Structure formats: structure tokens, C-alpha cells
Amino acid sequence: MSTYAGRCVRSTRLWRAAGPVPAAGALVLAAVALVLAACAASPPHGERAQQSQPAPVQNSVMMDASYDWHGLVLAPFGTLLKESPIALHEALLFHEDAHGAADVETKDCYGVDGAPPRFVGRQPDEYLLCFDHDRLTRIDASVRLDADEAAQVFARACSLWLKDSAPLQGIGNSCEGRDGGIAFSAHLGSVPGETSAPLSMTLSNAAAETAPDAAGAAPQK
């Protein structure tokens, strides 16, 4: 029993110990009974404030909208370059690693004028929209995570990405899946001695890649 509830009980016992009360005091007893009822029903301010405090957030990944890779899609796949709803500038690409480099080099890639959309709670180091035959077919984004927490953040993010998607691969250093007509492929790298780890995300037009080619059909322009 809390200290507050104990005070209510002791007050009740004092009135009982006083014995029979004259009729003239009946109204006083009735008023006291109402006070005691309110006393039992209402916790003190300190306890009430403590009970109303919201529960702490258990998983910040689930609460941060930037972990949803759909936010990286600023224009629908298949959009013509000349009809892009956002201002773009041509990007010069210098890839030292082999992850996706050959595929990107066959396309014309552009950066956005202004700040790119945030991803996993960070501003991307690289954000590119790549066009093939003047149509948007690929989006690349990369950020850097603190090395000490990179594996944990990546695992939680991958679980979120695969929740409503058809999984192809995960969870390890790679996480792949498909949501409707968009395929996603994320990779967590590591550089010995570095305090950060690169996380790259590639989104592509899965519907176009898996569509059966008609015999003798020319590429879509």
C-alpha cells in the first residue's frame, strides 16, 4: 500500500474510533465520506505524473521515416530525363570498387540540385539517378555508419526492408528484395582501420528487368 493510500485508511479508522455521532454531525460524516472516496480514487500528483509518462522508444529505426528506402524514389522509374520533376545535373563517376560499377558506367547518371533525401537518418554521401535510353532505371545512394554500430543498424534496417517485401537475400553484409516493380539491393562494406562503414543502396526497375523480351524486339526508347 502506498503512503498516500495509508493516510486514507488511517483517517477512516479515526472516525470509526470516535464512536456514535449525534444526528447533528451526520452531515459532517457524509462530507468526510465523500472526501475519503475522492482520496481513494485520486492518486497524488507525483504518482499521477509518473503513471502518465510515455514508454521509452524501443527501436528508433522503426520510428525514423528515412529508413524507408521508398523515400529515395523522387521520380517514378521509367520517367524520361527531359520530363524529370526535379532539377538534375550530370555527375562524373569515379568507382574504385566493383560493386555495381560496370552497370552504372553504361548509364547516364545525374545528381539532384539541392539536398538529396535523407537515408537511414543521414545525409547521403552519394545520390544518383541513372537513365538508360533517357529513362530512369536505377537509383544509387550511399551513407556512412559509425563502425561500432554499423552491423546492428544494418540488421535492423534490413529487417524493416524485408518486412513487406519478397526477400532475395539477407541478413549479413547484403540485403536484397523486391517490392512491387522495384528491386532493392543494399550492401554494408567495411574498411580496416576506419571509424565508419559505407552502406550503399541500389534501387532498380525490376519490372523492366524481368519482363520477357519479345523476339527481335528493339530496346525501349
C-alpha positions as CSV (number, residue, x, y, z in Angstrom):
1,M,0.0,0.0,0.0
2,S,1.4,3.4,-0.9
3,T,1.9,6.2,1.7
4,Y,-1.0,8.1,0.2
5,A,-3.4,5.2,0.4
6,G,-2.2,4.6,4.0
7,R,-3.3,8.2,5.0
8,C,-6.8,7.5,3.7
9,V,-7.1,4.3,5.8
10,R,-5.8,6.0,8.9
11,S,-8.4,8.8,8.5
12,T,-11.2,6.2,8.3
13,R,-10.0,4.5,11.4
14,L,-10.0,7.8,13.4
15,W,-13.6,8.4,12.5
16,R,-14.6,4.9,13.5
17,A,-12.8,5.1,16.8
18,A,-14.8,8.3,17.7
19,G,-17.9,6.1,18.3
20,P,-21.6,7.1,17.6
21,V,-22.0,10.6,16.3
22,P,-25.1,12.8,17.1
23,A,-27.6,13.4,14.4
24,A,-26.4,17.0,14.0
25,G,-23.0,15.6,12.9
26,A,-24.4,13.3,10.2
27,L,-23.9,15.9,7.6
28,V,-20.3,16.2,8.6
29,L,-19.8,12.5,8.4
30,A,-21.3,12.4,5.0
31,A,-19.0,15.2,3.8
32,V,-16.0,13.3,5.2
33,A,-17.1,10.1,3.5
34,L,-17.1,12.0,0.2
35,V,-13.7,13.3,0.8
36,L,-12.3,9.8,1.7
37,A,-13.9,8.4,-1.5
38,A,-12.2,11.1,-3.6
39,C,-9.0,10.4,-1.7
40,A,-9.1,6.7,-2.6
41,A,-9.9,7.4,-6.2
42,S,-7.3,10.1,-7.0
43,P,-3.6,9.3,-6.6
44,P,-1.3,12.1,-5.6
45,H,0.1,14.5,-8.3
46,G,3.5,12.8,-8.2
47,E,2.2,9.3,-8.7
48,R,-0.3,10.5,-11.4
49,A,2.6,12.2,-13.3
50,Q,4.7,9.1,-13.1
51,Q,1.9,6.9,-14.4
52,S,1.2,9.2,-17.4
53,Q,4.8,9.2,-18.7
54,P,5.0,7.6,-22.2
55,A,7.0,4.4,-22.6
56,P,10.5,5.0,-24.0
57,V,11.0,4.3,-27.7
58,Q,12.4,0.8,-28.0
59,N,13.6,0.9,-31.7
60,S,14.5,4.3,-33.2
61,V,14.9,2.5,-36.6
62,M,11.1,1.9,-36.7
63,M,10.3,5.5,-35.9
64,D,12.6,7.2,-38.4
65,A,10.9,7.6,-41.8
66,S,14.3,8.0,-43.6
67,Y,15.0,4.2,-43.0
68,D,12.2,3.5,-45.6
69,W,14.0,3.4,-49.0
70,H,10.9,4.4,-50.8
71,G,11.8,8.0,-49.8
72,L,14.8,7.7,-52.2
73,V,12.4,7.4,-55.2
74,L,11.9,11.1,-56.2
75,A,10.6,10.2,-59.6
76,P,8.9,7.0,-60.9
77,F,11.0,4.5,-62.8
78,G,10.6,4.9,-66.5
79,T,10.5,8.7,-66.2
80,L,12.0,10.4,-69.3
81,L,15.1,12.5,-68.5
82,K,13.6,15.6,-70.1
83,E,10.4,15.2,-68.0
84,S,12.1,14.8,-64.7
85,P,10.1,16.6,-61.9
86,I,13.3,17.6,-60.2
87,A,16.3,19.6,-61.4
88,L,19.3,17.4,-62.2
89,H,23.0,17.9,-63.1
90,E,25.2,15.4,-64.8
91,A,27.5,13.5,-62.5
92,L,31.1,12.3,-63.1
93,L,31.5,8.9,-61.7
94,F,34.7,7.5,-60.2
95,H,34.2,4.0,-58.8
96,E,37.2,2.3,-57.2
97,D,35.2,-0.9,-56.2
98,A,33.4,-3.4,-58.4
99,H,30.1,-3.2,-56.7
100,G,27.7,-2.1,-59.4
101,A,30.4,-0.1,-61.2
102,A,30.1,-1.8,-64.6
103,D,26.4,-1.4,-64.7
104,V,26.5,2.3,-63.7
105,E,29.1,3.1,-66.3
106,T,26.7,2.0,-69.1
107,K,24.1,4.6,-68.0
108,D,24.0,8.4,-67.8
109,C,23.8,9.3,-64.1
110,Y,22.7,12.6,-62.6
111,G,22.8,14.3,-59.2
112,V,20.0,16.4,-57.8
113,D,20.2,20.2,-57.5
114,G,19.9,20.8,-53.8
115,A,20.0,18.4,-50.8
116,P,19.2,14.7,-51.6
117,P,16.6,12.8,-49.5
118,R,17.9,11.5,-46.1
119,F,18.6,7.8,-45.8
120,V,18.9,5.8,-42.6
121,G,18.9,9.0,-40.6
122,R,21.8,10.6,-42.5
123,Q,22.6,12.8,-45.5
124,P,23.8,10.6,-48.4
125,D,27.4,11.0,-49.5
126,E,26.2,10.0,-52.9
127,Y,22.8,10.1,-54.5
128,L,22.4,9.4,-58.2
129,L,19.6,8.9,-60.7
130,C,20.7,6.8,-63.7
131,F,19.0,6.8,-67.1
132,D,19.2,4.2,-69.8
133,H,17.9,5.4,-73.2
134,D,16.8,8.5,-71.4
135,R,14.5,6.6,-69.0
136,L,15.1,6.3,-65.2
137,T,16.2,2.8,-64.5
138,R,18.4,3.0,-61.4
139,I,18.9,5.0,-58.2
140,D,22.0,4.8,-56.1
141,A,22.5,6.2,-52.6
142,S,25.3,5.7,-50.0
143,V,25.9,6.8,-46.5
144,R,28.5,6.1,-43.8
145,L,27.6,4.5,-40.5
146,D,29.6,4.5,-37.3
147,A,31.7,1.3,-37.4
148,D,30.8,0.3,-33.8
149,E,27.1,0.2,-34.6
150,A,27.0,-0.4,-38.3
151,A,26.2,-4.1,-38.2
152,Q,23.4,-3.6,-35.7
153,V,21.9,-0.7,-37.6
154,F,22.1,-2.6,-40.9
155,A,20.5,-5.7,-39.5
156,R,17.5,-3.7,-38.1
157,A,17.1,-1.8,-41.3
158,C,17.2,-5.0,-43.4
159,S,14.5,-6.5,-41.2
160,L,12.4,-3.4,-41.9
161,W,13.0,-3.6,-45.6
162,L,12.2,-7.3,-45.8
163,K,9.1,-7.0,-43.7
164,D,6.7,-6.2,-46.6
165,S,9.0,-7.4,-49.4
166,A,9.8,-10.6,-51.2
167,P,13.3,-11.5,-49.8
168,L,16.1,-12.5,-52.1
169,Q,19.0,-12.3,-49.7
170,G,19.7,-11.1,-46.1
171,I,20.8,-10.6,-43.4
172,G,24.6,-10.4,-43.4
173,N,26.5,-7.8,-45.4
174,S,23.9,-7.8,-48.1
175,C,20.1,-7.3,-48.1
176,E,18.1,-7.8,-51.3
177,G,14.4,-7.9,-52.1
178,R,11.6,-6.6,-54.2
179,D,8.6,-4.5,-53.6
180,G,6.2,-4.4,-56.5
181,G,8.1,-3.3,-59.5
182,I,11.2,-2.1,-57.6
183,A,14.1,-4.2,-56.6
184,F,16.4,-3.1,-53.8
185,S,19.9,-4.2,-53.1
186,A,21.8,-2.9,-50.0
187,H,25.4,-3.7,-49.1
188,L,27.4,-2.9,-45.9
189,G,31.1,-2.5,-46.5
190,S,34.0,-2.3,-44.2
191,V,37.3,-0.6,-44.3
192,P,40.0,-1.9,-41.9
193,G,41.1,0.9,-39.5
194,E,38.3,3.2,-40.5
195,T,35.8,4.6,-37.9
196,S,32.9,4.4,-40.3
197,A,31.4,1.8,-42.7
198,P,29.8,2.5,-46.1
199,L,26.2,1.5,-46.6
200,S,25.1,1.5,-50.3
201,M,21.6,1.1,-51.6
202,T,20.7,0.4,-55.2
203,L,17.1,0.6,-56.5
204,S,16.2,-0.6,-59.9
205,N,13.2,-1.1,-62.2
206,A,12.6,-4.8,-61.6
207,A,9.5,-4.9,-63.8
208,A,11.6,-3.9,-66.9
209,E,14.5,-6.2,-66.0
210,T,12.3,-9.3,-65.6
211,A,9.9,-8.6,-68.5
212,P,10.2,-11.3,-71.2
213,D,11.8,-9.9,-74.4
214,A,9.7,-10.2,-77.5
215,A,11.5,-11.9,-80.3
216,G,13.5,-9.4,-82.3
217,A,12.2,-6.5,-80.2
218,A,14.3,-3.4,-80.0
219,P,15.2,-1.8,-76.6
220,Q,12.5,0.6,-75.4
221,K,13.3,4.2,-76.2
